[in-house]
Amino acid sequence: MKVLVGALAAVLCIVVLPALLVGIALIDGNAEASENTDGGGGLRNVPAEFRPWLLKADATCKQPEMTTALLASQLYQESKFSTDRRAAVSDAGAQGPAQFIPSTWATWGRDEDGNGETSPWDIGDAVMAQGRLMCSLLGQAKSSGFAGDPRALALAGYNAGWRAVERFRGVPPIWFARRPGEEEGETYHYVKVILANLPRFQGPGLFEVSGSGNGPDALRRAAARIGTPYSWGGGSPAGPSTGFCDGTNGYLGGRCSASSTVGFDCSSLVQYAYWTSTQLPRVASAQYGATSNRPVSRNQLKPGDLLFWSKGGSGAIYHVAMYAGDGNVLHAPRTGKDVQLAPLTSAMPQRDYYGATRP
């Protein structure tokens, strides 16, 4: 493992720079301090400690109906993101922010955060278990032949159990599990409120990408990850993941941030964006090598073109970004920052700009 880390250290996106006053503000000034509005990453109004796990849970599921906003809205309905052991407990014995009863937790719970304990109170363990269960239920909903939105069917199964969905061949009716004095049954209300609250947690798009083809399609895919944290060595074609530190890179405030941050670095974001059409190499210098036979001048840039920065020649390339149009780039800048839009002129030091290519 040390050999692998040492080799990657020479070629991954190495950016050790002072803070740059660049980019477009992505934080909603009206949001509470514990909430994050990402401006395009598909997620907002979520406590910071939940955000990386929601992104990871979403990336792990291959069902297209699964979104970070759906999981966030569900968590809000279940517990309002509470980890208070006195408050986040239901009359039925459900526990933690995702409200698992012990028998269900025994099936879906895992030690995702690596602290040696599998607990419904640990945010990482709870959110990943929620994601696995919802992903399974979405698959069941789509193969069941029952009418209705698969998301609604899956949510009903999460709340009342899949047998209740089978019993009614859909979301249980309004009278099911209704308590005295209430107009709507618990499951009916649960599904309705979660789907209605989705806009609260959906991050708005910062920009619209026009056109079709490999470049615009890749840019759209990358834009859906705006707000995802930077993680040195993290990310893959499958989505964001934790990274690692190599003695120089991946540190924040004197500690290894990358090993506990689910995200992308500059080159993994590009690889992820293009993977469905063009399988680019993992690191920035190799991505330049794979596309350098199709150079693009600065005044001919199109959405999705790759831009590179270097400390001296193709062998010293340290950063890659995607051209986003209107003089902006979309990139994962460095540890402590998120995937974001920034002006091309200030995204990285202008003296280091090396050139652009078209995959």
C-alpha positions in Angstrom: 0.0 0.0 0.0 2.9 2.4 0.7 4.3 1.8 -2.7 0.9 2.6 -4.3 0.5 5.8 -2.3 4.0 6.9 -3.1 3.5 6.4 -6.8 0.2 8.2 -6.9 1.6 11.1 -4.9 3.6 12.2 -7.9 0.7 12.5 -10.3 -2.6 13.1 -8.6 -4.0 16.7 -8.4 -1.4 18.2 -6.1 -2.5 21.7 -5.1 -0.8 23.2 -2.1 -1.6 26.9 -2.4 -2.8 29.8 -0.3 -6.5 30.4 -0.2 -7.7 31.8 -3.4 -10.5 34.4 -3.5 -12.2 32.8 -6.5 -15.5 31.1 -7.5 -19.1 31.7 -7.1 -20.7 31.8 -3.6 -22.4 28.4 -3.0 -23.6 28.9 0.6 -27.1 30.3 1.2 -26.7 33.2 3.6 -30.1 32.6 4.9 -29.5 29.0 5.9 -28.8 28.0 9.4 -25.1 27.5 10.3 -25.6 23.7 10.4 -27.1 23.5 7.0 -25.4 23.4 3.6 -26.8 24.8 0.3 -24.6 23.5 -2.5 -26.0 25.4 -5.5 -26.2 22.4 -7.9 -25.1 19.3 -6.2 -28.6 18.1 -5.7 -28.6 18.6 -1.9 -29.2 21.5 0.5 -30.5 22.3 4.0 -28.8 19.3 5.4 -26.5 19.3 8.5 -22.8 19.1 7.4 -22.1 15.8 9.2 -24.9 14.0 7.2 -23.9 15.3 3.8 -21.0 13.1 2.8 -22.9 10.0 3.9 -25.9 10.9 1.9 -23.7 11.4 -1.2 -22.0 8.1 -0.6 -25.3 6.3 0.0 -26.7 7.7 -3.2 -23.6 6.8 -5.2 -23.7 3.2 -3.9 -27.3 2.6 -5.2 -27.7 2.0 -9.0 -31.5 2.7 -8.9 -32.0 6.0 -10.8 -35.0 6.9 -8.6 -32.6 7.2 -5.6 -31.4 10.7 -4.9 -29.7 12.5 -2.1 -32.7 14.7 -1.7 -35.0 11.7 -1.3 -32.9 10.3 1.5 -32.5 13.7 3.1 -36.3 14.3 3.1 -36.8 10.9 4.6 -34.3 11.5 7.3 -36.0 14.8 8.1 -39.4 13.1 8.4 -37.9 10.3 10.5 -36.0 12.3 13.0 -35.2 15.8 11.8 -31.6 14.6 11.6 -31.5 14.0 15.3 -28.9 11.9 17.0 -30.2 12.6 20.5 -30.6 9.3 22.2 -33.5 10.6 24.3 -35.4 12.2 21.4 -34.8 10.0 18.4 -36.7 7.0 19.7 -40.2 6.0 18.6 -43.0 4.3 20.5 -42.2 1.1 18.4 -38.6 1.1 19.6 -37.1 2.6 16.4 -33.7 4.3 17.1 -31.4 6.8 15.6 -31.7 9.4 12.8 -33.0 6.8 10.3 -35.3 5.1 12.9 -34.4 1.5 12.6 -36.0 -1.1 14.9 -33.5 -3.7 16.2 -34.7 -6.6 14.0 -34.4 -4.5 10.8 -31.1 -3.0 11.9 -29.7 -6.5 12.4 -30.2 -7.1 8.6 -29.1 -3.7 7.2 -26.7 -2.2 9.7 -22.9 -2.2 9.2 -19.9 -0.5 10.7 -19.6 2.1 7.9 -17.5 4.7 9.8 -15.0 2.2 11.0 -15.3 3.0 14.7 -15.6 -0.6 15.7 -19.3 -0.4 16.5 -22.4 -1.0 14.3 -24.9 1.4 15.7 -28.1 3.0 14.5 -26.9 6.1 16.3 -23.8 6.6 14.2 -24.6 8.9 11.3 -22.5 6.9 8.8 -23.9 3.6 9.8 -27.5 4.8 9.9 -27.5 6.7 6.6 -25.7 3.9 4.7 -28.2 1.3 6.1 -31.0 3.6 5.1 -29.6 3.9 1.6 -29.2 0.1 1.3 -32.7 -0.6 2.5 -34.3 2.1 0.2 -32.2 0.9 -2.7 -33.5 -2.7 -2.2 -37.1 -1.4 -1.8 -36.9 0.6 -5.0 -35.8 -2.5 -6.8 -38.7 -4.5 -5.4 -41.1 -1.7 -6.2 -40.0 -1.6 -9.9 -40.2 -5.4 -10.3 -43.5 -5.8 -8.4 -45.8 -4.6 -11.2 -47.7 -2.4 -8.7 -49.0 0.9 -10.0 -47.6 4.1 -8.7 -44.3 6.0 -8.2 -41.6 3.5 -7.2 -40.4 6.1 -4.7 -43.7 6.1 -3.0 -43.9 2.3 -2.9 -40.4 2.1 -1.4 -41.1 4.7 1.2 -44.3 2.8 2.2 -42.2 -0.4 2.5 -39.7 1.4 4.7 -42.4 2.7 7.0 -44.9 -0.2 7.1 -42.9 -3.1 5.7 -43.1 -4.5 2.2 -45.8 -6.9 3.2 -48.2 -4.0 3.7 -47.4 -2.8 0.1 -48.1 -6.3 -1.2 -51.3 -6.5 0.8 -52.7 -3.4 -0.9 -50.7 -3.8 -4.2 -49.5 -0.2 -3.7 -49.2 2.5 -1.0 -51.6 1.6 1.8 -54.8 3.6 1.8 -55.4 6.7 3.8 -57.2 4.8 6.6 -54.4 2.3 7.1 -52.6 2.7 10.5 -54.7 5.8 11.3 -54.9 6.8 14.9 -58.0 8.3 16.6 -58.4 11.9 15.8 -56.1 11.9 12.8 -57.2 12.4 9.2 -54.5 10.3 7.6 -52.9 7.0 8.4 -49.2 7.0 9.4 -47.9 5.4 6.2 -50.0 7.5 3.8 -49.0 10.7 5.5 -45.3 9.5 5.7 -45.1 9.0 1.9 -47.0 12.2 1.1 -44.9 14.5 3.3 -41.5 13.1 2.2 -42.3 13.5 -1.5 -43.8 16.9 -0.9 -40.7 18.1 1.0 -38.2 17.1 -1.7 -37.8 20.7 -3.1 -36.6 21.7 0.4 -33.5 19.5 0.0 -32.8 19.7 -3.7 -29.9 21.9 -4.6 -30.7 24.4 -7.4 -28.6 24.3 -10.6 -26.0 27.0 -10.9 -26.1 26.9 -14.7 -27.7 25.1 -17.6 -25.6 23.2 -20.1 -26.9 23.4 -23.7 -26.1 21.2 -26.5 -25.4 17.4 -26.8 -22.4 15.2 -27.3 -19.6 13.9 -25.1 -18.5 17.3 -23.7 -21.9 18.8 -22.7 -23.0 15.4 -21.3 -19.9 15.0 -19.2 -20.3 18.6 -18.0 -23.9 17.9 -16.9 -22.7 14.8 -15.0 -20.0 16.8 -13.2 -22.4 19.7 -12.5 -24.6 17.3 -10.6 -21.7 17.0 -8.1 -21.3 20.7 -7.4 -20.9 21.0 -3.6 -19.3 17.6 -3.2 -16.2 17.9 -0.9 -12.7 17.7 -2.3 -10.9 14.5 -1.1 -7.3 14.0 -2.3 -7.1 10.5 -3.9 -10.9 10.1 -3.5 -13.5 9.4 -6.2 -13.8 7.0 -9.0 -16.1 6.3 -12.0 -18.6 5.0 -9.5 -18.8 8.3 -7.6 -17.3 10.0 -4.6 -15.3 8.1 -2.0 -12.8 8.7 0.8 -9.2 9.5 -0.2 -5.9 9.3 1.6 -3.0 11.4 2.7 0.6 11.0 1.4 2.6 13.1 3.8 1.9 16.4 1.9 -1.5 16.3 0.4 -5.0 15.6 1.9 -4.4 17.4 5.2 -6.6 20.2 6.7 -5.9 21.8 10.0 -3.0 19.5 10.7 -5.0 16.3 10.3 -5.6 13.9 7.5 -8.9 15.1 6.1 -9.0 13.0 2.9 -9.2 9.7 4.7 -12.6 10.7 6.3 -14.0 12.9 3.5 -16.2 11.4 0.8 -15.5 13.3 -2.4 -13.5 13.8 -5.5 -10.1 15.2 -6.4 -9.7 17.2 -9.7 -8.9 14.2 -11.9 -11.4 11.7 -10.4 -14.2 14.3 -11.0 -13.2 14.5 -14.7 -12.9 10.7 -15.0 -16.3 10.3 -13.4 -17.9 12.9 -15.7 -16.6 11.3 -18.9 -16.7 7.6 -17.9 -20.0 6.7 -19.6 -18.6 7.8 -23.0 -14.8 8.0 -22.7 -12.8 6.1 -20.2 -10.1 8.5 -19.3 -7.1 7.6 -17.0 -7.2 8.4 -13.3 -4.7 11.2 -12.9 -4.4 14.7 -14.4 -1.1 14.1 -16.2 -2.3 10.9 -17.8 -5.5 12.6 -18.8 -3.5 15.2 -20.7 -1.4 12.4 -22.3 -4.6 10.6 -23.4 -6.1 13.7 -25.0 -3.1 15.9 -26.0 -3.5 14.9 -29.7 -6.7 17.0 -29.7 -5.5 20.4 -28.4 -7.9 23.4 -28.2 -6.8 27.0 -28.2 -8.2 29.2 -25.4 -10.4 31.2 -27.8 -12.0 28.0 -29.2 -13.0 26.3 -25.9 -16.3 24.4 -25.7 -18.2 23.0 -22.7 -16.6 19.9 -21.5 -13.1 20.7 -22.8 -10.3 19.8 -20.3 -8.0 22.5 -19.0 -4.6 21.8 -17.4 -2.2 23.6 -15.1 1.5 22.7 -14.7 4.6 23.7 -12.8 6.7 23.0 -15.9 5.8 20.8 -18.9 3.5 17.9 -19.4 5.3 15.9 -16.7 4.5 18.5 -14.0 0.7 18.9 -14.6 -0.9 19.2 -11.2 -4.5 20.2 -11.9 -7.4 19.6 -14.4 -10.7 21.3 -14.8 -13.6 21.3 -17.2 -14.6 24.3 -19.3 -18.2 25.3 -18.3 -18.8 28.1 -20.8 -18.9 31.9 -20.3 -15.3 32.0 -19.1 -15.9 29.7 -16.2 -14.5 26.2 -15.3 -16.0 23.5 -13.1 -13.5 21.7 -10.9 -12.5 20.2 -7.6 -10.0 22.8 -6.4 -8.2 21.5 -3.3 -8.6 20.1 0.3 -11.1 22.2 2.3 -13.1 23.2 -0.8 -16.0 21.7 -2.7 -16.6 21.0 -6.4 -17.5 24.4 -7.8 -17.6 26.9 -10.6 -14.8 29.4 -10.9 -13.6 32.0 -13.4 -10.9 30.5 -15.7 -8.7 33.5 -15.0 -8.5 32.8 -11.3 -9.3 29.2 -10.8 -5.6 28.5 -10.6 -2.5 30.7 -11.0 -2.6 32.1 -14.5 1.1 31.6 -15.0 0.6 27.8 -14.6 -2.0 27.5 -17.3 -0.7 24.8 -19.7 -3.4 24.3 -22.3 -6.7 22.6 -23.1 -7.7 19.4 -24.9 -11.0 17.9 -26.1 -11.6 14.2 -25.1 
